[in-house]
Amino acid sequence: MAANVEIYTWSTCPFCIRAKALLDRKGVEYTEYCLDGDNAGRAKMVERTGGPKSVPQIFIDDKYIGGCDDIHALDRQGGLDPLLQAG
């Protein structure tokens, strides 16, 4: 069973595009919450992250991963694939 991956984004954010590209390359299905003009969605994201307001913000099985640099660092360290397969 695949992990539940959620990503909060803005449609034109280059870091969001880069994070989604990594997930796409890995063949991961994810739920995207595009926050363009969605203040309520942004408030929910900030509540879930515990403070960070920048995008993207990524969660895997409700575990807070962080942003674009965080998911790429996790991948380089070999920690992303096990999380994606955990489900």
Beta strands, then each sheet from edge to edge (+ up, - down):
strand 1: 5-9
strand 2: 31-34
strand 3: 57-60
strand 4: 63-66
sheet 1: 2+ 1+ 3- 4+
end
